[in-house]
Amino acid sequence: MVDRQLEQLRAHRNNIRRYRRLLSTKLSDLERQFIERRLSEESSAMEALAAGMPPLLRERPSLSVSRSEGASP
């Protein structure tokens, strides 16, 4: 299930990149409006999907060793 959601997130991310790239090109007003609307829809869909997913990375305890513990003179 998480794999499917990650794949959907990647698809949304790729679409967002594509739309942003298209917005940097010469477009008619109608084309620009369409792409801006699709960009907004993709961003909203990606945010909604990400909000429903469990966190994948959890904060781990620090593995650093203090100078007095591990180092010998």
C-alpha positions, 0 to 999 in steps of 0.5 A: 500500500505504501509503495502504491502511495509513493508511486502516486506521489512520484507521479504528482511530483513529475507532473508538477515539474512538467507543468512548471517547465511548461509555464516557463515557455511561450503560451497563449492565455488559455494554455497558461490558465489551463496549466496553472489550474492543473498545477494547482490540482496536482499540488493539492492532490499531492498534499492530500496524499502526503497528509494521509501517509504515515511518516517514513523517517523517524528521528533516530537517537544520536550515534555520536560518541563523546570524546571521553568515551571512545578516544584514547590518548 
